[in-house]
Amino acid sequence: MSGITLDDGSAMSPEWMSAVMTKNKNKSVDIEHLDFIPAKQLCKDRCEVTRILLKTDDEAIPKSFLWKNIAVKDLPHVESNSLGNDKYTFNRETDIDSYENEMLFYQNYSTILNNSGIRVPKCYLTINKYDPKDKDNSKFSLLLEDLVASGFVKKHILLTKDEVIHSIEYLANLHGKYWGKTGTLDKLWNHGTFWSSEKRTENVINEMPQTWREFCSRFKGENVYFCSNDIIRLGERLHNQRFLIKQKLNQMTTRTFVHGNFKTSNILFRQGESGIEAAAVDWKWSGIGHPIQDIMFLLLGAFNAGLGLDENPIEKRVISTYCKHLNHLYKIQYDIEQATSDFKFALLDFAFVILGHFFRGQTPDTIRNDSSDPEVLSLAISVDNVVHLTRYLDRLLVEIEPRDTLDRPVETSISPMRFYNSYE
C-alpha cells in the first residue's frame, strides 16, 4: 500500500509519526520507516483500517499501529442486513453519532480504563473533522494501539470456559468501576448499546410483528414449530408488551458504564504472567446502561448456540459468577435473583432487534450459507438455534402475558438457556 493521506493533503511520513510519538511519549522519538498494510477485516465496509508497521531503534515504541479512518460520505444511507437478503432504511445520523461517541471514548476514557487494568486499545491521536453542514468532506480518524501486536488474539464465536470467565470478570471490572458514578460518563451516550430504544428506527419496531410472521411462513417447511399460532404471533405478542418491558428497564436501579456491543468478535485474549487477560475493541456504542445488557449480549454469542430446553441453567450460573466478581472487586452487592430478572427483561428488550432486524429477509438457504461467517451472531446460524431462542422468548413472554391470550395451557417454569457446550 502506498500510504495514508493526511488532512493537509500530505502523505503520512516517518517524520509525522515521529512527531506524534514524541508528543505521546514526552521524549524525542525517531521513526526511520513506515509500511502500510490494509486491515479491511477489522472494520468491514464502514471505514478504512490500515496497519502501520514502524522501523525504529526505540524499544519503548510499538512496532505496529492501527489507523482507523471514517469518511462520512462513505457511510451507507441504507443498512444491509448481513443475515438476510433485503435492506431497510437505517438511521444514518445514529451511525455518524456512533463514531463521534467512539472519538469521545478514546479522548476521555481509554487511558483511565487502561490505567485501571481494563484493557482497551491505547489511543495516540484523534482527529475529528465532522461538519454537519459539509458531511461529504467530514471524517473521523484515530491512531490506535494494535492489540494483536501486543500479544492479544481475536476470537470470533467459540470461547473456552476460561475465556468466558475472564470475559465476565472484564465486564465486572468495567461495570464496577463506574457503578453509581454515571455522572462521570457525561461525554458518552446517556443510553449505551446499539439496540437501545432511542436508536431503533420506527419501521423496525412497527414492522417487527409482520417481519416475524413472514419468517415463520418461509420456515414452516423446515420445522413444524413455525406453524404454531402462538409462535407465529410471537412478534405481535412482544410488541403488545413493549410498554411493560420498557417500564421494567427504566425501573432497574443498576446503571453504569456499558460496552454496548460486547460480542465475541470484539473480545481479545492473551496469556499474561498471571493468566488469561481480556481486552475489548469497538467502543462506538459505549455509554450509560444496565450492566446486565452486556452480560446478556455476551451470552447470546459466546457459546455458538441459542436458547431452549435443557437442564443446564447456564444464565444463572454466569450471572452468579458475574455477581461474585462484582463483590470481590468492588464490594458491590447485586442480588442474583434480581440480576436474573433483569436479564430476562434485557433479553426481551433486545428481542425487538432480533425479530425485527436479525431475522428480516432470512430464508433457509441464507441461514445455511451464513453459518460459516464468524461475524454472524451465533444465535441465528441454524434453524435449531432460532427454535431454541424463540422458544425461550415465548416462555419469557408467558410469564408477563395475561393468561387468556394464549392458545395453549401455560407452563409453570421457564426453560433455561441451552448451549451445545456445557459451562461446567
Phi, psi and omega in degrees: 000138187289327180152194182236133178269129181271177186301326183275006179090352179278163178273144175299129187234165174303324180294319178297314180295323177300318180294319179296314181291326177298318179294319181290319185270351180058036175202161182291128180233134181245115176259125185273323189203149177234139170239148184237128180232122178300140178232056186301328184295345182276347186216005180052223191259007185269342181202178179246127177240130180235133175272125181255119178261132184250147169244117180205153178274353182280110183293340182278352182263128177302149183265002180210137177228166173243131175253115182252122183234126180243111175267119185301324181297339181270352179289134185291143172280337179238129181272123176274129178280106185294344181267357182215200186257332190259181180230161174213162182296131182247145178286096185294327180297324176295322177299313178297316180301326182295325179284327172296320179298320178297319178300315181294325177300309183292327180288327191245340189231339186297318180294319179300315181294314180299321179291342178262008180082013177257099193283125172225166177300132173291143182248128183255341181195138172233139177231114180251105180244045181267128176229110182300341179272350181218063187295328183296337179250013180271149177199163174237140178223143179223139171252113190238158171298139173270099184297330178297319177292339177271008174100001180275150178243130181276132177264168177237287182245299189284130174242144174283169178302314181297322179293323176298313180300317181287332174293318178296317179296322178301313180295320178299322179292314178298309183295317183296326183298326183247013180298119181075010182234038185291345176298336179278358181256025186293347179280342185254177178302139174286341177232091179289180184081143181285345185256007182302151185302332180291341183256352181283138174282147185299325183293328177296317182291311186286330181269354185304314179302317180289324177302316180290321177301317180294323176300312180300321179298320180287335187253002183296335176283345179274327184200129181298341178308323184281003176264349180293133183298319180294329177283318176302325181272010185302316179296318178296318180296319178296316180299322180295335182259012187299324182288321177295317180298315179295322178299316180296321177297316181293335181277349178295132183269353182269105176232134184200193177282119176245148177289315173091353177202049189277066176266166188297329181286352176257010181245135177237157181223152170213157178273113178260182181296327182256012179128198182287135177243134180257155173216159181229145177238178178063080183255023182298328187254017180285157180162203180275134179193190179266128185303328183295341178295319176295318179298315180300314183292323175299315183296324181297329184253342193287336190247009177056044178199173179258214182236157176161208186285127176189165177261013184249094184285071191293327182297322179291325181289320177291318178298320178298316178299317179299313181297323178294320178295319178302316181292319182292318185278323188227006182058033179267128179262105176246106185302131185297319180295320178294319179297322179293319176296317178299321179302315183297317181285330175296321178291318178298323177295317179292337181298335176300323179283322180300307184283329185268341183233303185300324182263003182292124178077002181292143172229163176307323180292319182292324178295317179294320181289327182279351187294344179264358182276114184294343181273349180286130179302129192296339182292348186242019187263003175205156178299320179301318180293323176298318178298312181299315182295309185289332174296320178293317177299319178304315184284331172294320178294323179304325181298331187246355182273151169301139187294337185272009182263355185257155180264013183212165176298146181277128175278147189272345183234151177267128177287136181286175176301143176243128179233146182294333183242114187293146179260091185267000000 
